Amino acid sequence: MIDRFLTRIAGARGFAAKLWVLTRPYWFAEERQSIRLPGFSVGVKECWIARGLLATTVALSVLIVYISKLINSWNARFFNALQDRNADAFWSELGIWVVLVALFIVAVVYRTWLMQLLTIRWRRWLSQVYFRDWLADRTYYHMELTRRGVGNPEQRIEQDCNSFTSQTLSISLGLLLQVMTLITFTAVLWNLSGGFVLPLFGGINVPGYMMWAAVLYALAGSWATYLIGRPLVRINFALERYNADFRYRMVRIRENAESIALYHGEAVEARRLGGAFTRIFATWWAYMRYNKRLTWLTSFYGQAAVIFPYIVAAPQYFAGQIGLGTMTQTADAFGQVQGSLSWFVDSYTQLAAWKAVVDRLTTFGEAMVEAKCADQKSAIQSRPQAKPELTLDGVDLNLPDGTPLLRDVSLAIRRGEAVVLRGPSGSGKTTLFRALAGLWPFGSGRIATPPAGSRVLFLPQKPYLPIGTLKDALCYPDPSDPVPDTECREALEACGLWHLSPRLNEAANWSLVLSGGEQQRLGFARALVYRPDWLFLDEATSALDEPAEKHMYALLRQRLERTTVVSIAHRSAVAAFHDRQITVDPAGKRVLSEPVSEPLSLTL
């Protein structure tokens, strides 16, 4: 029992530490935001804007509690006027009620509005932190490469950041409001309830017995809620994960619609979607079971709370010790105290979902840190150099599990040179290609990359085409606005995409609109527009026929004379457009470098 208790304390401390790590940075954020005022704007640190909004929200919470206390006092006067049949006092108190309620509504509305404003500002800041860290230093790539990825990072950034900011503010400010309400109305209830004599041991006088009744009632409900609803934390975490996986599978179908249609893979995908939803169904069934138990308790608890204060106050009322107005005021104060103490009962479902969100965000952050550390601890030392060349010195390349792939690779690629990388499938060409690009962290040795600031472009087998206008896709990764439309159209026509020239400013998901060959042609047109110093092509013409392939490479050598070209290609005709050939020998785990004009000395 003691060990279990200590484990729970340690878990609570761990959660508090996670929560502090997630929460603290925003309230000390140094980024400046522009605030527009009549006639001018001023730059203010984000942390001061956040603190100002929070302070105003807290001040409105204090005002709400104070008005609630005034309404509680009004309650006694109003019902006493009814009991005494005092019409003048009745109408006077009704006018006071109108003013109090108007002030209460204004405070509630603006408190809600300011909370929403603070929520969206915090969400914007937190989302930017996460997606910048995710994209920085190719963390998104290394997380997948090192298998340190977490499921559905897009959901963590979009949905969980939104849930965390809104739920954190709702829970914390709601708790603060209930604490202030508890302090205020505990004093009121203590003064109103008087003493009560328990018929034990000759009579025990209990001062402020209504307050103690409210405390005991709330504690009993909170403890029962915790026992019944505890599994909901784990279930909410699993439910979010399974929903995200189900959604991601459908996104994958949309992104690969043509391939699935060609394979007639609809039945397979339907089975996979059905299996993914089966997990959602089973988890939701567990959620229903525990939520039903919790609803039984909370429904009874809430309904009993309506009548319970009248039952407790009834002995004093029937004994003539208090009037009707005092009884209703006491019941209202009891309800305020009991409601504040019952915050845990009322918020347990939200707390369970909130803890799941905190766990998901912290595990995502930890996974990004691990991926960055793994990249920084890479035994391959990759640094820019002053000379305009790419050099590998004694580089050993391994698979992520440590299996040796290539040994003692030493070569240099000079500026303006065209080099083709060849070898059988699975020999390690793509891994060597990634090492040349500085992407592969597994191995040892030294890689001296081109000077910092060099323009480098990679054309993979399937080019990345962002959703947007065709011009955006063509100019990627540069912004498209500075590039003249005439230059873009000329590049498209030179690569055989003259039919796309009129659609330059049309927005679409071009990876679904264009065929594989058209996408690869667009990749070459992108190279003509980007004009890189170093161009890496990984089977970038695999979807083209041989004449079109020759035309693309001839176009590169003609238009980009000073560009260094490094290609992976299987077709021997491509080698004629390169100065040198690097051949991967999978048997000896080494590479050979030789001029293209000479016959190969190694048969693979």
C-alpha positions in Angstrom: 0.0 0.0 0.0 2.8 2.4 1.0 4.8 1.5 -2.2 1.7 2.2 -4.3 1.2 5.5 -2.6 4.8 6.6 -3.1 4.5 5.5 -6.8 1.5 7.8 -7.2 3.3 10.7 -5.6 6.3 10.2 -7.9 3.9 10.0 -10.9 2.3 13.3 -9.8 5.7 14.9 -9.5 6.6 13.7 -12.9 3.4 15.1 -14.4 3.9 18.4 -12.7 7.5 18.6 -14.1 6.1 17.9 -17.6 3.4 20.5 -17.2 6.0 23.1 -16.1 8.2 22.4 -19.1 5.3 22.9 -21.4 3.8 25.9 -19.7 6.7 28.1 -18.5 8.3 29.1 -21.8 5.3 31.1 -23.1 5.1 33.3 -20.1 8.7 34.3 -20.6 8.7 34.5 -24.4 10.9 37.3 -25.7 9.4 37.6 -29.2 8.0 41.0 -29.9 4.5 41.4 -31.3 3.1 44.6 -32.8 0.0 46.1 -31.1 -1.9 48.6 -33.2 -3.2 51.7 -31.4 -5.0 54.7 -32.9 -2.5 56.4 -35.2 0.5 54.2 -34.5 1.7 50.7 -33.5 4.1 49.6 -30.7 6.2 46.4 -30.3 5.6 44.6 -27.1 7.1 41.3 -25.9 4.7 38.4 -26.2 5.2 37.5 -22.5 3.9 40.9 -21.4 0.9 40.6 -23.6 0.2 37.2 -22.2 0.6 38.3 -18.6 -1.6 41.4 -19.2 -4.4 39.2 -20.6 -4.0 36.7 -17.8 -4.1 39.5 -15.1 -7.2 41.0 -16.6 -8.9 37.6 -16.7 -8.0 37.0 -13.1 -9.3 40.5 -12.2 -12.6 39.7 -13.9 -12.7 36.4 -12.0 -12.4 38.3 -8.7 -15.2 40.6 -9.8 -17.4 37.6 -10.6 -16.9 36.2 -7.2 -17.5 39.5 -5.5 -20.8 40.0 -7.5 -21.8 36.4 -6.6 -21.3 37.3 -2.9 -23.5 40.4 -3.4 -26.2 38.3 -5.1 -26.0 35.9 -2.2 -26.7 38.7 0.3 -29.4 40.0 -2.0 -31.0 36.5 -2.0 -31.7 36.8 1.8 -33.2 40.3 1.5 -35.4 39.4 -1.5 -36.9 36.2 0.0 -37.4 37.9 3.4 -39.4 40.7 1.6 -41.5 37.9 0.0 -42.0 36.3 3.4 -43.0 39.6 5.0 -45.2 40.6 2.0 -43.2 43.9 1.7 -44.0 45.2 -1.8 -41.7 48.2 -1.6 -38.7 46.2 -0.5 -39.6 43.5 -3.2 -39.5 46.0 -6.1 -36.4 47.8 -4.7 -34.5 44.5 -4.4 -35.6 43.6 -7.9 -34.0 46.8 -9.3 -30.7 45.9 -7.4 -30.9 42.5 -9.0 -31.0 43.9 -12.5 -27.8 45.9 -11.9 -26.0 43.0 -10.3 -26.9 40.6 -13.0 -26.0 43.1 -15.8 -22.5 43.5 -14.2 -22.2 39.8 -13.7 -23.0 39.1 -17.4 -20.5 41.7 -18.6 -17.8 40.2 -16.5 -18.5 36.7 -17.6 -18.6 37.6 -21.3 -15.4 39.5 -21.3 -13.6 36.9 -19.1 -14.6 34.3 -21.7 -13.5 36.5 -24.6 -10.1 37.3 -23.0 -9.5 33.6 -22.3 -10.2 32.8 -25.9 -7.8 35.5 -27.1 -5.1 34.3 -24.7 -5.8 30.7 -25.9 -5.3 31.5 -29.6 -2.1 33.6 -28.9 -0.7 30.8 -26.8 -1.6 28.2 -29.4 0.0 30.2 -32.2 3.2 30.5 -30.2 3.3 26.9 -29.1 2.5 25.5 -32.5 5.3 27.6 -34.0 7.8 26.3 -31.4 6.9 22.7 -32.2 6.8 22.9 -36.0 10.0 24.9 -36.1 11.8 22.4 -33.9 10.3 19.6 -36.0 11.7 21.1 -39.2 15.0 22.5 -37.8 18.1 20.4 -38.4 16.0 18.0 -40.4 14.6 16.6 -37.2 11.5 15.3 -39.0 13.8 13.2 -41.2 16.0 11.9 -38.4 13.0 10.9 -36.3 11.8 8.6 -39.0 15.4 7.4 -39.9 16.3 6.5 -36.4 12.9 5.1 -35.6 12.5 7.6 -32.8 9.4 9.0 -34.5 6.0 9.2 -32.7 2.7 8.5 -34.3 1.1 11.3 -36.3 3.3 14.4 -35.5 0.9 16.5 -37.5 -1.8 15.7 -34.9 0.5 16.6 -32.0 1.2 20.0 -33.6 -2.3 20.8 -34.8 -4.8 19.2 -32.4 -2.8 18.6 -29.2 -1.4 22.2 -29.1 -4.9 23.5 -29.5 -6.2 21.1 -26.7 -3.4 21.9 -24.4 -3.7 25.6 -24.5 -7.5 25.7 -24.2 -7.7 23.0 -21.5 -4.8 24.4 -19.5 -6.4 27.9 -19.3 -9.8 26.5 -18.7 -8.7 24.2 -16.0 -6.3 26.6 -14.2 -8.5 29.7 -14.4 -11.6 27.6 -13.5 -9.7 26.2 -10.5 -8.6 29.7 -9.5 -12.2 30.9 -9.7 -13.4 28.0 -7.6 -10.7 28.6 -5.0 -11.7 32.2 -4.6 -15.4 31.2 -4.5 -14.6 28.6 -1.8 -12.7 31.2 0.4 -15.4 33.8 0.0 -18.4 31.6 0.7 -16.8 29.5 3.3 -16.8 32.6 5.5 -20.4 33.4 4.5 -21.5 29.8 5.2 -19.6 29.7 8.6 -21.4 32.9 9.8 -24.8 31.7 8.6 -24.9 28.1 9.7 -24.2 28.5 13.5 -23.6 25.5 15.6 -25.1 22.0 15.7 -25.1 19.6 18.6 -24.3 16.0 17.7 -26.1 13.5 20.1 -22.8 11.7 21.0 -21.0 11.5 24.3 -23.5 13.7 26.0 -23.7 16.2 23.0 -20.9 17.6 20.9 -21.2 21.1 19.6 -20.1 21.5 16.0 -19.6 25.2 15.0 -20.3 26.1 11.3 -21.8 22.7 10.7 -23.2 23.6 7.3 -19.6 24.3 6.1 -18.4 20.9 7.4 -21.3 19.2 5.8 -20.4 20.8 2.4 -16.8 19.7 2.9 -17.6 16.1 3.7 -20.1 15.9 0.8 -17.6 17.2 -1.7 -14.7 15.0 -0.4 -16.9 11.9 -0.6 -17.9 12.7 -4.2 -14.3 13.5 -5.3 -12.9 10.3 -3.9 -15.6 8.2 -5.5 -15.0 10.0 -8.8 -11.3 9.3 -8.7 -11.8 5.6 -8.0 -14.3 5.1 -10.8 -12.9 7.4 -13.5 -9.1 6.7 -13.1 -8.9 4.4 -16.2 -10.3 7.2 -18.4 -6.8 8.8 -18.5 -5.3 5.8 -20.2 -8.3 5.3 -22.5 -8.3 8.9 -23.7 -4.6 8.6 -24.6 -5.2 5.4 -26.6 -8.4 6.9 -28.3 -6.5 9.9 -29.6 -3.7 7.7 -31.0 -6.1 5.3 -32.7 -8.2 8.1 -34.2 -5.1 9.8 -35.5 -3.9 6.5 -37.1 -7.2 6.0 -38.7 -7.2 9.5 -40.2 -3.6 9.1 -41.4 -4.4 5.9 -43.2 -7.1 7.7 -45.2 -4.7 10.5 -46.0 -2.3 7.9 -47.4 -5.0 6.5 -49.6 -5.7 10.0 -51.0 -2.0 10.7 -51.6 -1.5 7.4 -53.4 -4.9 7.2 -55.1 -3.6 6.4 -58.6 -1.3 3.6 -57.4 -4.0 2.0 -55.3 -6.4 2.2 -58.2 -4.0 0.6 -60.6 -3.4 -2.3 -58.2 -7.1 -2.6 -57.5 -6.2 -2.4 -53.8 -9.5 -1.1 -52.6 -10.3 -4.4 -50.8 -7.0 -4.4 -49.0 -7.3 -0.8 -48.0 -10.8 -1.4 -46.8 -9.6 -4.3 -44.6 -6.8 -2.1 -43.2 -9.2 0.8 -42.5 -11.6 -1.7 -40.9 -8.9 -3.0 -38.7 -7.8 0.5 -37.7 -11.4 1.4 -36.8 -11.9 -1.8 -34.9 -9.3 -0.5 -32.4 -11.2 2.7 -32.1 -14.4 0.8 -31.6 -13.0 -1.4 -28.9 -11.4 1.6 -27.1 -14.6 3.6 -27.4 -16.5 0.7 -25.9 -14.1 0.8 -22.9 -14.6 4.6 -22.7 -18.4 4.1 -22.7 -18.2 1.5 -19.9 -16.2 3.7 -17.5 -17.9 6.9 -18.5 -21.3 5.2 -17.8 -20.1 4.4 -14.3 -18.8 7.9 -13.8 -22.1 9.4 -15.1 -24.1 7.3 -12.6 -22.1 8.9 -9.8 -22.0 12.5 -11.1 -25.7 12.6 -12.0 -26.7 11.4 -8.6 -24.1 13.7 -7.0 -25.4 16.7 -8.9 -29.1 16.1 -8.2 -28.5 15.4 -4.5 -26.5 18.6 -4.2 -29.7 20.6 -5.1 -31.7 19.3 -2.1 -29.0 18.4 0.4 -28.4 21.9 1.8 -32.1 22.4 2.5 -32.1 19.0 4.3 -29.1 20.1 6.4 -30.6 23.6 7.1 -34.2 22.3 7.8 -33.8 21.7 11.5 -32.9 25.4 12.2 -35.7 26.6 9.9 -38.4 24.5 11.5 -37.1 25.4 15.0 -37.7 29.1 14.0 -34.0 30.0 14.4 -33.7 31.3 10.7 -36.2 32.8 8.3 -36.9 31.8 4.7 -34.5 34.4 3.2 -31.7 33.3 5.5 -32.4 29.6 4.6 -32.2 30.3 0.9 -29.1 32.4 1.4 -27.6 29.6 3.4 -28.5 27.0 0.7 -27.0 29.3 -2.0 -23.8 29.7 0.0 -23.8 25.9 0.7 -24.1 25.3 -3.1 -21.2 27.7 -3.8 -19.0 26.0 -1.3 -20.0 22.5 -2.4 -19.7 23.4 -6.1 -16.2 24.7 -5.5 -15.2 21.6 -3.6 -16.8 19.5 -6.3 -14.6 21.0 -9.0 -12.7 17.8 -9.2 -15.8 15.7 -9.7 -17.2 18.0 -12.4 -13.9 18.3 -14.2 -12.6 14.8 -14.0 -13.3 13.9 -17.6 -11.6 17.0 -18.8 -8.7 16.4 -16.5 -8.3 12.9 -17.9 -8.2 14.2 -21.5 -5.9 17.0 -20.5 -3.3 14.7 -18.9 -3.4 12.5 -22.1 -2.7 15.7 -24.2 0.2 16.7 -21.9 1.7 13.2 -22.2 1.4 13.2 -26.0 3.1 16.6 -26.3 5.9 15.8 -23.9 6.6 12.4 -25.6 6.7 14.3 -28.9 9.2 16.8 -27.5 11.3 14.1 -26.0 11.4 12.2 -29.3 12.6 15.4 -31.1 15.3 15.9 -28.5 16.5 12.3 -28.9 16.6 12.6 -32.7 18.6 15.8 -32.5 21.0 14.2 -29.9 21.5 11.1 -32.1 22.3 13.3 -35.1 24.8 15.4 -33.0 26.5 12.2 -31.7 26.9 10.9 -35.3 30.4 9.5 -35.8 30.4 11.0 -39.3 31.8 14.5 -39.1 30.2 16.7 -41.7 31.4 20.3 -42.0 31.5 23.0 -44.8 34.8 23.8 -46.2 36.3 26.8 -48.0 37.2 24.9 -51.2 34.3 24.6 -53.8 34.3 20.8 -53.6 32.7 17.8 -51.8 35.2 15.4 -50.1 34.8 12.1 -48.3 37.8 11.0 -46.3 37.8 7.4 -44.8 34.0 7.3 -44.5 32.4 4.1 -43.3 28.6 3.7 -43.8 26.4 1.5 -41.7 22.7 0.7 -41.6 20.7 2.1 -38.6 21.1 -1.3 -36.8 24.9 -1.1 -37.2 25.3 -3.5 -40.1 28.3 -2.4 -42.3 27.4 -1.2 -45.8 30.4 0.5 -47.3 34.0 0.8 -45.9 36.7 3.4 -46.2 35.1 5.6 -48.9 37.4 8.4 -49.9 36.6 10.5 -52.9 36.4 14.2 -54.0 33.9 15.8 -56.3 35.0 19.2 -57.7 33.0 22.2 -58.6 31.6 22.0 -62.2 32.2 18.2 -62.4 29.4 15.7 -63.5 29.6 12.4 -61.6 27.3 9.4 -62.0 26.8 6.9 -59.2 26.1 3.3 -60.4 25.7 -0.2 -58.9 23.2 -2.9 -58.5 20.0 -2.4 -56.6 20.5 -2.6 -52.8 24.3 -2.0 -53.1 24.2 1.2 -51.1 24.0 3.9 -53.8 21.1 5.8 -52.1 22.9 5.6 -48.7 26.1 7.0 -50.3 24.0 9.6 -52.0 22.5 10.6 -48.6 26.0 10.7 -47.1 27.2 13.0 -50.0 24.2 15.3 -49.1 25.1 15.2 -45.4 21.9 13.4 -44.4 23.2 10.0 -43.3 24.3 9.9 -39.6 25.3 6.2 -39.3 29.0 5.5 -39.7 32.3 7.2 -39.2 34.8 9.4 -41.1 34.8 13.0 -42.3 32.7 14.7 -45.0 33.7 18.2 -46.2 30.6 19.7 -47.8 30.6 22.7 -50.2 31.1 26.2 -48.8 28.3 27.6 -46.7 25.9 29.6 -48.8 26.2 27.3 -51.9 22.9 26.7 -53.7 22.1 23.0 -53.5 19.2 21.2 -55.0 18.1 17.6 -54.8 15.8 15.9 -57.4 14.6 12.6 -56.0 12.8 10.0 -58.0 9.4 11.5 -57.0 9.8 15.3 -56.6 8.1 17.0 -53.8 5.3 19.2 -55.1 3.7 21.5 -52.5 0.0 22.2 -52.6 -0.5 25.6 -54.2 0.0 27.2 -57.6 2.0 25.5 -60.3 4.5 28.4 -60.1 4.9 27.7 -56.3 5.7 24.0 -57.1 8.1 25.0 -59.9 10.1 27.6 -57.8 10.2 25.5 -54.6 12.1 25.9 -52.3 12.5 29.5 -53.2 9.5 31.9 -53.0 7.8 32.2 -56.4 6.9 36.0 -56.3 10.4 37.3 -57.4 10.6 34.9 -60.4 9.1 36.3 -63.6 6.3 34.3 -65.2 8.1 34.4 -68.6 11.1 32.6 -67.1 8.9 29.9 -65.5 7.0 29.3 -68.8 10.3 29.1 -70.7 11.6 26.5 -68.3 8.4 24.4 -68.6 8.4 24.5 -72.4 12.1 23.6 -72.5 11.3 20.5 -70.5 8.4 19.5 -72.7 5.7 20.8 -70.4 4.4 23.5 -72.8 0.8 22.4 -72.2 1.2 23.5 -68.5 2.3 27.0 -69.3 -1.2 28.5 -69.3 -1.8 26.9 -65.8 1.1 28.5 -64.1 -1.0 30.4 -61.6 -3.6 27.7 -61.1 -3.7 26.2 -57.6 -4.0 22.4 -57.2 -2.5 19.3 -55.5 -0.1 18.8 -58.4 1.3 15.5 -57.2 -2.2 14.1 -57.9 -2.7 16.0 -61.2 0.5 15.3 -63.0 1.8 11.9 -64.1 5.1 10.5 -62.9 6.9 11.5 -66.0 5.4 15.0 -65.9 6.5 15.4 -62.3 10.1 14.4 -63.1 10.1 16.9 -66.0 8.8 19.5 -63.6 11.8 18.6 -61.4 14.2 19.4 -64.2 12.4 22.7 -64.9 12.8 23.5 -61.2 16.5 23.0 -61.6 16.6 25.4 -64.6 14.8 28.1 -62.5 16.7 27.5 -59.3 20.1 27.4 -61.0 21.9 25.5 -58.2 25.7 25.3 -57.6 25.3 21.6 -56.7 22.6 19.4 -58.2 21.9 15.9 -56.9 19.6 13.5 -58.9 18.4 10.2 -57.5 17.1 8.3 -60.5 15.3 11.5 -61.4 14.5 10.2 -65.0 13.2 6.7 -64.0 9.7 7.5 -65.4 11.0 8.9 -68.7 11.8 7.1 -71.9 15.4 7.1 -73.1 15.0 10.0 -75.7 13.4 12.2 -73.0 16.0 11.2 -70.5 18.8 12.2 -72.9 17.0 15.4 -73.6 16.8 16.3 -69.9 20.5 15.6 -69.2 21.6 17.5 -72.3 19.4 20.4 -71.2 21.1 20.4 -67.8 24.7 20.4 -69.3 23.7 23.1 -71.8 21.9 25.5 -69.4 23.8 24.8 -66.2 27.4 24.6 -67.4 29.0 25.5 -64.0 26.7 23.4 -61.9 28.1 20.3 -60.2 25.9 17.3 -61.1 25.8 14.1 -59.0 23.5 11.4 -60.4 22.2 8.0 -59.5 21.2 6.2 -62.6 20.8 2.6 -63.9 20.7 3.2 -67.6 24.1 3.2 -69.2 23.1 6.0 -71.6 23.0 8.5 -68.8 26.8 8.0 -68.1 27.6 9.7 -71.4 26.5 13.0 -69.9 28.9 12.7 -67.0 32.7 13.2 -66.6 33.3 10.4 -64.1 31.6 7.3 -62.8 31.6 6.0 -59.2 30.7 2.3 -59.0 29.5 0.7 -55.8 30.9 -2.8 -55.2 28.5 -4.5 -52.7 30.8 -7.6 -52.4 33.8 -5.7 -51.3 31.8 -2.9 -49.5 33.8 -0.3 -51.4 33.5 2.1 -54.3 35.5 2.6 -57.5 35.9 6.0 -59.2 36.9 6.2 -62.9 36.4 8.3 -66.0 33.3 7.5 -68.1 35.3 7.4 -71.3 37.2 4.3 -70.1 35.6 0.8 -69.9 34.6 -0.4 -66.4 37.3 -2.4 -64.6 34.7 -3.9 -62.2 31.8 -6.0 -63.4 28.9 -6.1 -60.9 
